[in-house]
Amino acid sequence: MVTIKLKRDPSEIQRVTLALEAFAKDRGLDGREIFQLSLCLDELLTNTMSYGYADRAEADDDCDIGVSFGLIDDRLLLVLEDDGQPFDPLREADTPDPDADLDSRPIGGLGLHLVRTFMDACRYIRIDDRNRLELEKRITSTQA
């Protein structure tokens, strides 16, 4: 497993996304799978950085955010952990109606809908004052 620690800085998202993309490409994943993984990672990290630390000052560097990823057989496991406010995106986030008219659709929720759609398994647990979101994607194109 590759593990990357991040600062609470949106520019860090690109660094970890590029690392995931390089990892996936080196293992033969196709462009569609890499795009889906990158989009999910970007969405989840953006939400964590934007909302998970609302109780802390923006300049607070004492935030612990980590991303781990690796291949296990035919599955890519992606794990996000943070010490932000408790939040289970699988239960607490509204599920949007993707067919609703754009003008009447409430803001938010579409990114988490994509996570649920693109991933084959999603699990959340709150342990030791940390959010842990485990995502699995079955890989069909791997050469590894």
GITA-V342402 format. One record per residue. N is the residue number from 1. RES is the residue in one letter. D_FIRST is the distance of its C-alpha to the first C-alpha in Angstrom with 2 decimals. Layout:
n = [N;N]
res = [RES;RES]
d_first = [D_FIRST;D_FIRST]
This chain:
n = [1;2;3;4;5;6;7;8;9;10;11;12;13;14;15;16;17;18;19;20;21;22;23;24;25;26;27;28;29;30;31;32;33;34;35;36;37;38;39;40;41;42;43;44;45;46;47;48;49;50;51;52;53;54;55;56;57;58;59;60;61;62;63;64;65;66;67;68;69;70;71;72;73;74;75;76;77;78;79;80;81;82;83;84;85;86;87;88;89;90;91;92;93;94;95;96;97;98;99;100;101;102;103;104;105;106;107;108;109;110;111;112;113;114;115;116;117;118;119;120;121;122;123;124;125;126;127;128;129;130;131;132;133;134;135;136;137;138;139;140;141;142;143;144]
res = [M;V;T;I;K;L;K;R;D;P;S;E;I;Q;R;V;T;L;A;L;E;A;F;A;K;D;R;G;L;D;G;R;E;I;F;Q;L;S;L;C;L;D;E;L;L;T;N;T;M;S;Y;G;Y;A;D;R;A;E;A;D;D;D;C;D;I;G;V;S;F;G;L;I;D;D;R;L;L;L;V;L;E;D;D;G;Q;P;F;D;P;L;R;E;A;D;T;P;D;P;D;A;D;L;D;S;R;P;I;G;G;L;G;L;H;L;V;R;T;F;M;D;A;C;R;Y;I;R;I;D;D;R;N;R;L;E;L;E;K;R;I;T;S;T;Q;A]
d_first = [0.00;3.78;6.36;9.93;13.11;16.12;19.83;22.05;23.24;23.24;22.80;19.21;18.43;19.14;16.88;13.70;15.12;15.80;12.30;11.15;14.29;13.82;10.41;12.25;15.41;14.16;13.18;16.61;16.40;19.85;21.17;21.89;18.40;17.03;19.92;19.35;15.71;16.89;19.92;18.25;15.90;19.01;21.18;19.14;18.59;22.25;23.41;21.54;22.98;26.35;27.03;24.69;26.38;29.94;31.17;30.18;31.78;30.30;30.21;28.30;25.38;24.43;21.89;18.34;16.10;12.31;9.94;6.28;5.40;4.52;7.59;9.28;12.75;14.45;12.49;10.08;8.73;9.30;9.89;12.56;14.16;17.42;20.47;22.94;25.68;24.98;24.57;23.53;23.51;23.80;27.10;28.55;28.34;31.30;30.92;32.93;35.41;34.26;37.81;39.55;41.60;39.73;42.56;42.42;38.66;37.37;34.86;31.22;29.10;28.69;25.14;24.03;26.09;24.13;20.80;22.44;23.85;20.90;18.35;19.01;18.01;17.86;17.90;18.87;19.37;20.98;20.12;21.34;22.71;19.46;18.78;15.62;15.37;13.13;13.67;13.43;14.92;16.35;16.14;19.41;19.40;16.45;17.63;14.57]
